[in-house]
Amino acid sequence: MTVIRVGIVGLGVVGQRLVKAFTEDDKFEIEAVCDVNAALLEETSAACNARGYTNYQELIADAAVDLVYVAVPPAYHHPVVIETIKQKKHLLCEKPLANSVEEAKDMYEKAKEAGIVHAIHFPLPYQAEFEQIKEWVNVGAFGEIRRIELSMQFDQWPRPWQQTPWIGTRKQGGFIREIMPHYIQMLIHLFGEVDETVMDVEFPQADEDSEIGLMARLKLKNGINVLVDGLVGQAEQEHIAFTIHGTEQSISLENWRVLKKAERGQALNELEPKQATTSLLNELHKAINGEEAFIIDFHEGLLVQELIDEAHK
């Protein structure tokens, strides 16, 4: 088995999740880590027994690194990714892919030309719930799909565990960039590209703060209508639901992992959780070794970015 040597740029809350995943997977070895926070860098490099860098260019140039995981805030994805492409290293990038369509297109085109693996960290497609929904879509279990709905409700934003300097800013934060991409990616992957959009975004009075409301109607190229409803500041606790309404079967994926199903005329009932048949790291390892793999690549990231930019217009 070939061990993939990883360099990680960005050691914040999101980056630390995959630090743990890489550490626990014997197909990968963390070779180097990078962050501008000296204390965090020292702590993580010691825990991983990895070299520490404060300059991402030095990490990317490290000859021992095969794969670069980009976990910095969205505004910094483009320069880190482009430098990685220049060094012909494989890429795993956090979502959203970039901070604009122009950046995302540049990243996708150059990664494709370089012939490297270019993956985005979208965890939902590697969950058992997504596998089940995809199977139902493939066999036509829903009958005619009458409508798809995405509801995202947050009593506060950023959430209590998410207090970083950027995630509540209009420039690169907000639930449209942080939460919606997960479900837009799933929507596009299962049902195809978006053809029409009508979006109404509500911002607070503070010019720099991220959005507090979203009402949108999307129409897919196959004719399916999608309603998107996002809200910050209501009294009830956080709730996220991705719902497919079909004439024969409906489902709702709630709060990331709770899958509910209704046959015609029935109420939605929670299904027993199952184990996924693969994982992001399994598929990433296969792709880097030239095997057929299930990877969410920069092309899907570009399609998602187009919707994000449309909302922020």
ABEGO torsion letter per residue (X at the ends): XBBBBBBBBEABAAAAAAAAAAAABAABBBABBBBABAAAAAAAAAAAGBBBBABAAAAAABAABABBBBABBAAAAAAAAAAAAAAGBBBBBBOBABABAAAAAAAAAAAAAAGBBBBBBBAAAABAAAAAAAAAAAAGAAEBBABBBBBBBBABOBBAAABBAAAABAAABEAAAAAAAAAAAAAAAAAEBBABBBBBBBBBABAABBBABBBBBBBBAAGBBBBBBBBBGBABBBBBBBBBBBAABBBBBBGGABBBBBBBGBBBBBBBBBBBABBAAAAAAAAAAGBBBBBBBAAAAAAAAAAAAAAAX
